Amino acid sequence: MPSVICFDVLTLFPSIFEGFLSESVLKGALAAQKIEVRLHNMRDWADDKHATMDDRPFGGGPGMLLKVDRVVPCVEEIQHQQQPGRLLMFTPQGRCFNQRFAEELATEQRIVMLCGRYEGFDERVAEILKPEEVSIGDYILNGGEVAAMVVIETVMRLIRGVLGDEDSNRFDSFSTGNRILDCAHYTRPREYRGFSVPEILLSGNHAEIAQWRNNNSLQRTKEKRPDLLVTASGNSSPKN
């Protein structure tokens, strides 16, 4: 795993990332140079006075499309600034982003992310650049910026030294070797509105606590996400 991962984000709205990059663990990761995030305004590659990036689709239809002759030169120039990296384009038809995908990306030195807007990209963008198309779920966002944030934050947590406790991501739900949900966790107060912390967690018996957590994890997965247990067994997930 590389010591530093560089995220290049190509977007029409770089200011969306200002608050995101200036808070909490992400701010610390940037300060510690564990990650680098570079924002590129795709409008800088427009050659008209209005910085036009979109146009009406041929054949009619609602919305506007991002122009191939603007997007492709932008991506190619960014990629040629150093090693090309892994190019992701956020689209509804892309590969579903999950923890396993994040673990793959955490081995990369550079990830270039292409954020769409409006009705999406001229199809020739994908045909020419051949990006990995990625989706963060079966719903539609206004653009790819939120998806890029999801990828940055998920991958960032896997970089050694980013989290205060190195075991934190190892025991997260869906992490490698733990394809089930995490167990329930409790802190002070011991009792609140009639709800108490399980006595086993107060016993000091670490072996029994570990066994309780494992059983609780399996039970929560069975109740909340039984499909994960089916997948973990090597069978196909049941159809809805």
Secondary structure, 3 states (H helix, E strand, C coil): CCCCEEEEEEECCHHHHCCHHHCHHHHHHHHCCCEEEEEEEHHHHCCCCCCCCEECCCCCCCCCEECHHHHHHHHHHHHHCCCCCEEEEEEEEEEECCHHHHHHHCCCCEEEEECCECCCECHHHHHHHCCEEEECCCCCCCECHHHHHHHHHHHHCCCCCCCCCCCCCCCCCCCCCCCCCCCCCCCCCCEECCEECCHHHHCCCHHHHHHHHHHHHHHHHHHHCHHHHHHHCCCCCCCC
